[in-house]
């Protein structure tokens, strides 16, 4: 569905995981909207055993910053 990269969030000055979704996975508007909706829902979860989603975005590529 995508790839995950180690990255540095310059605004937060911390290391993050950046998940970038393949264009083929986001080819349909329904799939892109579902990803964004699920990402926004995951961003509201705050629990020590759940990865925190900092940012959800889409443009040319859809991505999650965790």
Buried (B, 14 or more C-beta within 10 A) or exposed (E): EBEEEEBEEEEEEEEBBBBBBEEEEBEEEEBBEEBBEEBEEBBEEEEEEEEEBBBBEBEEEBBBBB
